[in-house]
Amino acid sequence: MDKAITVKNISKKYKLYNNGKERLGDLLTPKSYGKDFYALTDVSFEAEKGDVVGFIGINGSGKSTLSNIIAGIIPETSGTVKVNGYTSLIAVSSGLKGELSGRDNIELKLLMLGFNKSEIKDLEPGIIEFSELGTFIDQPVKSYSSGMKSRLGFAISVNVDPDVLIIDEALSVGDKAFAEKSYQKMVEFKKMDKTMIFVSHSLGQMRKFCEKILWLEYGRVRAFGTVDEVIPKYEAFLSFWKKLSHNDRERYKQSIMEGQIPDEWYNNGEDHEDSEEITEFIEEPTSRLGHVKGGVSHIYSSPAASKKETDGEPTDRYKNKVYYIKKQATYKDETFYLLSQEPSAMNGIVGWMKGSDMSSRQHIAIDTDEKTFHFIGTGQAFEHPWGGKKDKIIDDMEPYRDTEFKVNRTVKVGNDIWYRGTLNERHIWLPQNHLKS
């Protein structure tokens, strides 16, 4: 595929001064004043044409700095950025002049983008209509709320048809209706194979819209990969972060900026009475279904309990059934899954099992829309999707051939679609290949 964005070894350095005198001295004398601060250090990633990449990270991690460099608003200190096509940045009040009216800002920005007077005249009505600013369009932008500024910036950016669209927290302000309208416009761009970068603290929006995630941590790349790969790790990090005191956060920040490995820093940190308990294993939310494999295995009260086989319960009575996996954890380089008998919340918890003792598949809820199918007459019906022998409700579907089956829930298990409906006043699950429309 064509590379839309190539960021290679980007660093951005600023000078921090204690006062104006230091700043002036740095400009006028050969002596160096101030302290070097790296907002970004050796950042690299690539986006293909049509990719939607989310930037995540706690405040101060460099998300907006990287966005502005890609958009060409600020220069990098070192490294290279290559963008194929025209880039448009949407950020609250980005590029807007407070003394000018909204209409004047539209004309100014379009002129700066190379549009002529005739083209601006054609584009302006659509921009004003999309912004929903009404009579405020002729008021000074300095009188706008943050939501109104975001509306105007978004309306200008999406109506100039950019090749690369960067949305930096622009949907976090303003009313819900406009945010949904903006989201639908982004969906249109996605269908048109536009490349997009989405900066937000909302992991729900990230899961809903993005395909890849770049996790920045104090100017460095912590992870880059698919949504399913990166977001669970980031959520586990946030859980760890919330447990740190202010002083510990500052020490952690310093270690990251010095290039130390975060896990090593925390395990070796001093003055952490609870560090062993906190970092013994990190839980990550997940949504999977799992079967217990044959052979000898155990269920534990926690991953740490696996250190002693006597602490585990034999899994013999748990075999030949499917379980909902609510969480996963890594402990001493081994993956563990938290099993439950129920799909909702944390009800029906069974315990932790080693991932090597289970077969598992990703479990995705698709919708609860009502659908109507007919039984083909093949296969078996189960109490749960991807069920085992103990989940089986109907052994043979032949007697129900061509019978109508009304579906009220659809899920995806691995690569297979499963449907739930009611038969003989009982809920059953069947895979797609045993039904016909």
Phi, psi and omega per residue, in radians:
M1 nan 2.774 3.136
D2 -1.301 2.410 3.075
K3 -1.385 2.116 3.099
A4 -1.548 -0.673 -3.137
I5 -2.370 2.263 3.030
T6 -2.221 1.961 3.114
V7 -1.930 2.123 -3.050
K8 -2.244 1.997 3.027
N9 0.912 0.795 -3.126
I10 -1.363 2.309 2.982
S11 -2.280 2.564 3.098
K12 -2.322 2.065 -3.102
K13 -1.937 2.360 3.021
Y14 -2.088 2.788 3.006
K15 -1.819 2.283 3.091
L16 -1.839 2.222 -3.110
Y17 -2.037 2.588 3.094
N18 -1.380 -0.438 -3.127
N19 -2.807 3.048 -3.118
G20 -1.175 -0.486 -3.138
K21 -1.124 -0.729 3.099
E22 -1.112 -0.719 -3.141
R23 -1.079 -0.791 3.138
L24 -1.130 -0.709 3.122
G25 -1.093 -0.613 3.127
D26 -1.175 -0.542 -3.136
L27 -1.396 -0.603 -2.968
L28 -1.767 -0.293 -3.080
T29 -2.157 2.748 3.123
P30 -1.237 -0.311 -3.136
K31 -1.226 2.479 -3.111
S32 -1.581 2.128 3.072
Y33 -1.920 2.894 3.090
G34 1.384 3.060 -3.085
K35 -2.105 2.328 3.091
D36 -1.190 2.329 3.069
F37 -2.274 2.172 3.134
Y38 -1.713 1.890 3.079
A39 -1.285 -0.507 3.073
L40 -2.401 2.483 3.137
T41 -2.363 1.945 2.991
D42 0.947 0.871 -3.118
V43 -1.549 2.264 3.101
S44 -2.410 2.422 2.965
F45 -2.947 2.862 3.110
E46 -2.283 2.543 3.047
A47 -2.203 2.296 3.089
E48 -1.422 2.843 3.058
K49 -1.038 2.242 -3.137
G50 1.605 -0.120 3.100
D51 -1.206 2.552 2.965
V52 -2.045 1.900 -3.033
V53 -1.898 2.188 3.083
G54 -1.648 2.381 3.031
F55 -1.775 2.126 3.102
I56 -2.184 2.866 -3.135
G57 2.623 2.671 3.125
I58 -1.190 2.926 -3.120
N59 -0.974 2.396 3.121
G60 1.532 0.195 -3.096
S61 -1.551 -0.136 3.057
G62 1.790 0.206 -3.090
K63 -1.088 -0.873 -3.112
S64 -1.220 -0.621 3.102
T65 -1.057 -0.806 3.134
L66 -1.132 -0.691 3.112
S67 -1.055 -0.758 -3.125
N68 -1.192 -0.578 3.088
I69 -1.193 -0.777 3.129
I70 -1.102 -0.640 -3.140
A71 -1.332 -0.149 3.119
G72 1.424 0.268 -3.112
I73 -1.436 -0.684 3.052
I74 -2.175 2.629 -3.118
P75 -1.509 2.639 3.012
E76 -1.360 2.683 3.072
T77 -1.395 -0.693 3.079
S78 -2.643 2.890 -3.086
G79 1.648 -3.107 -3.110
T80 -2.345 2.553 3.048
V81 -2.242 2.228 3.075
K82 -2.178 2.131 3.122
V83 -2.121 2.169 3.116
N84 -1.590 1.825 3.121
G85 1.977 3.121 -3.116
Y86 -1.451 2.348 -3.109
T87 -1.913 2.396 3.085
S88 -2.190 2.259 -3.141
L89 -1.809 2.255 3.045
I90 -1.967 1.941 3.080
A91 -2.519 2.704 -3.093
V92 -1.004 2.089 3.083
S93 1.124 0.208 -3.130
S94 -1.098 2.120 3.066
G95 1.311 0.126 -3.140
L96 -1.651 2.437 3.119
K97 -1.695 2.069 -3.035
G98 -1.075 -0.578 -3.097
E99 -1.312 -0.373 -3.108
L100 -1.558 2.729 3.069
S101 -1.288 2.942 3.088
G102 -1.051 -0.723 3.141
R103 -1.112 -0.767 3.130
D104 -1.105 -0.639 3.121
N105 -1.147 -0.640 3.089
I106 -1.061 -0.870 -3.102
E107 -1.109 -0.735 -3.126
L108 -1.104 -0.813 -3.093
K109 -1.155 -0.692 3.135
L110 -1.190 -0.624 3.067
L111 -1.100 -0.721 3.133
M112 -1.150 -0.452 3.139
L113 -1.512 -0.028 3.045
G114 1.717 0.132 3.112
F115 -1.400 2.523 3.094
N116 -1.551 3.062 -3.050
K117 -1.041 -0.707 -3.125
S118 -1.140 -0.771 3.127
E119 -1.128 -0.688 3.125
I120 -1.108 -0.713 3.132
K121 -1.078 -0.623 3.130
D122 -1.285 -0.638 -3.065
L123 -1.415 -0.515 -2.989
E124 -1.006 -0.818 -3.119
P125 -1.034 -0.715 3.133
G126 -1.145 -0.665 3.121
I127 -1.142 -0.803 -3.130
I128 -1.115 -0.723 3.138
E129 -1.115 -0.760 -3.123
F130 -1.143 -0.630 -3.082
S131 -1.224 -0.397 -3.134
E132 1.005 0.546 -3.121
L133 -1.509 -0.262 3.086
G134 1.014 -2.312 -3.101
T135 -1.207 -0.281 3.128
F136 -1.185 -0.241 -3.096
I137 -1.079 -0.402 -3.136
D138 -1.785 0.205 3.061
Q139 -1.710 2.696 3.119
P140 -1.041 2.421 -3.112
V141 -1.101 -0.466 3.128
K142 -1.102 -0.313 3.101
S143 -1.568 -0.054 -3.103
Y144 -1.354 2.629 2.932
S145 -1.319 2.931 3.115
S146 -1.072 -0.615 3.122
G147 -1.153 -0.673 3.123
M148 -1.193 -0.690 3.078
K149 -1.082 -0.725 3.139
S150 -1.112 -0.710 3.108
R151 -1.038 -0.829 -3.111
L152 -1.117 -0.799 3.131
G153 -1.068 -0.742 -3.137
F154 -1.137 -0.770 -3.097
A155 -1.078 -0.732 3.126
I156 -1.130 -0.829 -3.014
S157 -1.133 -0.721 -3.061
V158 -1.384 -0.343 -3.115
N159 -1.562 -0.103 3.080
V160 -1.674 0.096 3.021
D161 0.968 1.075 -3.125
P162 -1.297 2.783 3.041
D163 -1.433 -0.620 3.127
V164 -2.195 2.156 -3.110
L165 -1.967 2.226 3.129
I166 -2.014 2.065 -3.120
I167 -1.944 1.902 -3.057
D168 -1.882 1.631 3.111
E169 0.997 0.345 -3.066
A170 -1.262 -0.340 3.141
L171 -1.665 0.051 -3.099
S172 -1.544 -0.124 3.122
V173 -2.121 2.814 3.126
G174 1.564 -3.108 -3.046
D175 -1.467 2.809 -3.055
K176 -1.124 -0.644 -3.094
A177 -1.109 -0.756 3.136
F178 -1.217 -0.638 3.098
A179 -1.053 -0.714 3.127
E180 -1.182 -0.685 3.094
K181 -1.083 -0.744 3.128
S182 -1.142 -0.696 3.130
Y183 -1.080 -0.726 3.135
Q184 -1.114 -0.621 3.081
K185 -1.143 -0.673 3.096
M186 -1.145 -0.623 3.082
V187 -1.101 -0.717 3.080
E188 -1.037 -0.787 3.125
F189 -1.082 -0.667 3.137
K190 -1.092 -0.717 3.120
K191 -1.173 -0.419 3.128
M192 -1.533 0.132 3.136
D193 1.139 0.531 3.018
K194 -1.306 2.546 3.063
T195 -1.562 2.325 -3.084
M196 -2.321 2.530 2.975
I197 -2.039 2.268 -3.036
F198 -2.143 2.003 3.138
V199 -1.837 2.108 -3.107
S200 -2.828 2.679 3.015
H201 -1.571 -0.085 -3.116
S202 -1.520 1.848 3.120
L203 -1.211 -0.460 3.073
G204 -1.103 -0.762 3.087
Q205 -1.128 -0.664 3.130
M206 -1.077 -0.839 -3.140
R207 -1.088 -0.641 -3.052
K208 -1.257 -0.586 -2.919
F209 -2.040 -0.571 -2.984
C210 -1.574 2.794 3.059
E211 -1.953 -0.600 3.131
K212 -2.195 2.714 -3.125
I213 -2.286 2.305 2.972
L214 -1.889 2.011 -3.136
W215 -1.725 1.995 3.100
L216 -1.780 2.445 3.117
E217 -2.361 1.844 -3.116
Y218 0.852 0.865 3.021
G219 1.506 -0.033 3.135
R220 -2.054 2.669 3.100
V221 -1.372 2.048 3.075
R222 -1.537 -0.665 3.126
A223 -2.825 2.627 3.040
F224 -2.519 2.151 -3.117
G225 -3.140 -2.791 -3.126
T226 -1.275 2.865 3.109
V227 -0.985 -0.791 -3.102
D228 -1.169 -0.472 3.139
E229 -1.389 -0.732 -2.928
V230 -1.652 -0.746 -3.025
I231 -1.087 -0.732 3.081
P232 -1.018 -0.653 3.113
K233 -1.171 -0.682 3.135
Y234 -1.176 -0.683 3.103
E235 -1.111 -0.674 3.079
A236 -1.125 -0.683 3.091
F237 -1.088 -0.746 -3.133
L238 -1.071 -0.656 3.082
S239 -1.090 -0.745 3.090
F240 -1.129 -0.738 -3.069
W241 -1.096 -0.698 -3.091
K242 -1.125 -0.380 -3.102
K243 -1.485 -0.146 -3.093
L244 -1.504 2.516 3.031
S245 -1.312 2.986 3.119
H246 -1.030 -0.782 -3.135
N247 -1.122 -0.700 3.132
D248 -1.155 -0.612 3.101
R249 -1.136 -0.677 3.110
E250 -1.143 -0.709 3.102
R251 -1.144 -0.710 3.124
Y252 -1.081 -0.807 3.127
K253 -1.006 -0.789 -3.124
Q254 -1.087 -0.704 -3.128
S255 -1.158 -0.680 3.114
I256 -1.111 -0.787 -3.088
M257 -1.196 -0.344 3.067
E258 -1.593 0.025 3.055
G259 1.496 0.259 3.114
Q260 -1.382 2.692 3.121
I261 -1.351 2.174 -3.035
P262 -0.936 -0.818 -3.088
D263 -1.115 -0.681 3.113
E264 -1.146 -0.685 3.131
W265 -1.032 -0.827 -3.026
Y266 -1.275 -0.660 3.111
N267 -1.132 -0.571 -3.099
N268 -1.699 -0.003 -3.079
G269 -1.107 2.634 3.122
E270 -1.684 2.847 3.066
D271 1.065 0.610 3.089
H272 -2.128 1.566 -3.073
E273 -1.108 -0.560 -3.079
D274 -1.766 0.201 -3.012
S275 -1.101 -0.655 -3.118
E276 -1.134 -0.706 -3.134
E277 -1.169 -0.713 -3.065
I278 -1.232 -0.741 -3.002
T279 -1.725 0.143 -3.126
E280 -1.038 -0.733 2.972
F281 -2.717 2.616 -3.129
I282 -1.963 2.135 3.129
E283 -1.460 2.501 3.068
E284 -2.264 2.298 3.074
P285 -1.150 2.522 3.109
T286 -2.635 2.978 3.086
S287 -2.418 1.730 -3.113
R288 -2.438 2.887 2.960
L289 -2.037 2.566 -3.080
G290 -2.507 2.588 3.018
H291 -2.016 2.459 3.065
V292 -1.341 2.242 3.121
K293 -1.272 2.877 3.058
G294 -1.231 2.941 -3.129
G295 1.660 -3.094 -3.085
V296 -1.438 2.217 3.078
S297 -2.696 2.957 -3.067
H298 -2.414 2.737 3.005
I299 -1.910 2.370 -3.039
Y300 -2.084 2.759 3.085
S301 -1.265 -0.418 3.069
S302 -2.813 2.810 3.086
P303 -0.977 -0.640 -3.111
A304 -1.137 -0.481 -3.130
A305 -1.187 -0.251 -3.135
S306 -1.233 -0.133 3.108
K307 -1.114 -0.468 3.113
K308 -2.125 2.032 -3.130
E309 -1.024 -0.496 -3.113
T310 -1.188 -0.310 3.139
D311 -1.418 -0.145 -3.072
G312 -1.750 2.662 3.082
E313 -1.697 2.267 3.104
P314 -0.983 2.533 -3.029
T315 -1.636 0.154 -3.039
D316 -0.882 -0.807 -3.067
R317 -1.374 -0.069 -3.125
Y318 -1.751 -0.007 -3.084
K319 -1.422 2.860 3.113
N320 1.137 0.510 3.110
K321 -2.490 2.783 3.110
V322 -1.812 2.531 -3.126
Y323 -2.222 2.590 3.039
Y324 -1.459 2.280 3.122
I325 -1.769 2.033 -3.034
K326 -1.637 -0.587 -3.101
K327 -2.479 2.777 2.978
Q328 -2.314 2.717 -3.112
A329 -2.567 2.625 3.041
T330 -1.908 2.171 -3.128
Y331 -2.364 2.095 -3.114
K332 0.886 0.840 3.068
D333 1.145 0.344 3.104
E334 -2.191 2.451 -3.127
T335 -1.526 2.400 3.082
F336 -2.181 2.593 3.113
Y337 -2.097 2.453 3.053
L338 -1.660 2.040 -3.045
L339 -1.657 2.548 3.057
S340 -2.470 2.648 3.116
Q341 -1.541 -0.154 -3.071
E342 -2.175 2.606 -3.113
P343 -1.405 -0.353 -3.004
S344 -1.588 2.418 3.047
A345 0.756 -2.334 -3.118
M346 -2.019 0.556 3.117
N347 -1.372 2.688 3.036
G348 1.183 0.485 -3.085
I349 -1.104 2.329 3.112
V350 -1.728 -0.866 -3.118
G351 2.622 -3.035 -3.097
W352 -1.695 2.444 3.064
M353 -2.288 2.631 3.040
K354 -1.154 2.376 3.132
G355 -1.059 -0.510 -3.133
S356 -1.225 -0.290 3.134
D357 -1.689 0.177 -3.081
M358 -2.319 2.680 2.880
S359 -1.837 2.277 -3.080
S360 -2.443 2.727 3.088
R361 -2.432 2.648 3.096
Q362 -1.140 2.469 -3.086
H363 -2.124 2.031 -3.080
I364 -2.164 2.168 3.033
A365 -1.334 2.182 -3.102
I366 -1.660 -1.014 3.104
D367 -2.889 3.034 3.063
T368 -2.091 0.450 3.110
D369 -1.211 2.545 3.102
E370 -1.409 2.342 3.131
K371 -2.407 2.764 3.127
T372 -2.157 2.240 3.093
F373 -2.248 3.126 2.982
H374 -2.269 2.534 3.111
F375 -1.246 2.359 3.041
I376 -1.323 -0.484 3.134
G377 1.816 0.104 3.128
T378 -1.938 2.863 3.020
G379 1.426 -2.905 -3.101
Q380 -2.332 2.809 3.122
A381 -1.929 2.528 -3.043
F382 -2.223 2.823 3.100
E383 -1.315 -0.513 3.125
H384 -2.297 2.699 3.067
P385 -1.084 2.499 -3.126
W386 0.996 0.707 -3.058
G387 -1.259 2.833 3.073
G388 -1.773 -2.944 -3.093
K389 -1.026 -0.671 -3.113
K390 -1.334 -0.188 3.087
D391 -1.630 -0.119 -3.016
K392 -1.220 2.294 3.117
I393 -1.862 -0.743 3.138
I394 -2.215 2.179 -3.087
D395 -1.304 -0.625 -3.013
D396 -2.438 2.125 -3.110
M397 -1.573 0.024 -3.102
E398 -0.971 -0.747 -3.135
P399 -1.078 -0.289 -3.083
Y400 -1.817 0.238 -3.121
R401 -0.926 2.321 3.118
D402 1.191 0.046 3.064
T403 -1.234 2.473 3.136
E404 -1.224 2.441 -3.105
F405 -2.312 1.922 3.141
K406 -1.568 2.146 -3.060
V407 -1.718 2.435 3.113
N408 -2.224 0.078 3.087
R409 -2.726 2.414 -3.134
T410 -2.275 2.286 3.107
V411 -2.340 2.850 3.050
K412 -2.034 2.227 3.115
V413 -2.092 1.931 -3.007
G414 1.102 -2.092 3.094
N415 -1.818 0.109 -3.054
D416 -1.839 2.474 3.053
I417 -1.653 2.315 3.106
W418 -2.117 2.507 -3.125
Y419 -2.119 2.463 3.064
R420 -1.976 2.382 3.069
G421 -2.660 -2.964 -3.100
T422 -2.016 2.316 3.073
L423 -2.418 2.223 -3.095
N424 0.942 0.730 3.090
E425 1.084 0.482 3.103
R426 -2.404 2.422 3.096
H427 -1.202 2.351 3.066
I428 -2.364 2.731 3.066
W429 -2.064 2.377 3.054
L430 -2.367 2.566 3.049
P431 -1.338 2.796 -3.063
Q432 -0.998 -0.612 -3.036
N433 -1.297 -0.019 3.062
H434 -1.869 0.215 -3.138
L435 -2.277 2.721 3.025
K436 -2.310 2.613 -3.116
S437 -1.211 nan nan
